[in-house]
Amino acid sequence: MLVAALLLSACAPSGAEGPDTSTLATPTEPAMSESSSAVTATDAERTSANDTAVAALALLAVKGRAPMTGYDRARYGQAWLDADRNGCDTRNDVLAEQLAAVVRESNGCVVATGEYDDPYTGSTIDYRHGDGTLIDVDHVVALGNSWATGAFRWDIKKRAAFANDPLNLLPADAGANRQKGDGDAATWLPPNKPFRCEYVARQVAVKTKYRLWVTAPEKAAVVRILATCPDQALPEDRWAASTRVDHDITDPGVLPAVKSFTSTYFKNCDAARAAGVAPVRRGDPGYGAHLDRDGDGVGCE
């Protein structure tokens, strides 16, 4: 079963910390895809394995976190574009779609009031515009996490599309969202446990759409959640948002030079294992002769 294969491959302990990412970035070659087959189901309820979060997770590359060098919220464009050019910004579009009993202000865009059944906490929130303690619109895959798992390579139009893609946006209890910060599934999960399967499935869907990678501890955490719901489907991308915006926006700064992956070596095999990339082979990022004591081209065996 595919879940079991993932559990065996995701061997990092739940509390494992990655290498010091302020000085070391360790992306690796994408992990080999596990084979998949159709999930057993009745004729009335047949699910393609390719549509499940488990199958999609198996296809994501597993690498270490890249440095946060150069990261800034402004590198993703202004906070809330009118990405779909409907006359309203993305935040209010998301609130209007997800909240109930919505009342808009006179401009027809700003959501003034509404009711929301928050999936992160399981509580009901009476939303009032202007009260910043009530609801945030959460990036399900946090912007900081996206930067460290591939977005640092993008241009600003792709980052702006990511920041405004409804597939990656959910209204959420402000307190819970701020506890999450830039965390991935290894460091934060919604307190409302029944929602966790949907939550990690959405993260997998977003990372699949934007070809972001996962870290070994992150993958292990997602595997543990999906083991309780192996048939969990990926969410439908109903908005079919483009992975680039056509707005005239300028990157606020030139990305500072990032230390080359190929010139950065793991200090020791413990660091390589913590990053989930052992064994490391000659020519791979992070390889160094000091890791390969027998000189066979494979370190940290």
Secondary structure, 3 states (H helix, E strand, C coil): CHHHHHHHHCCCCCCCCCCCCCCCCCCCCCCCCCCCCCCCCCCCCCCCHHHEHHHHHHHCCECCCCCCCCCCHHHHCCCCCCCCCCCCCHHHHHHHHHCEEEEECCCCCCEEEEEEECCCCCCEEEEECCCCCCEEEEECCCHHHHHHCCHHHCCHHHHHHHHCCHHHEEEEEHHHHHHHCCCCCCCCCCCCHHHHHHHHHHHHHHHHHHCCCECHHHHHHHHHHHCCCCCCECCCCCCCCCCCCCCCCCCCCCCCCCCCHHHCECCCHHHHHHCCCCCEECCCCECCHHHCCCCCCEECC
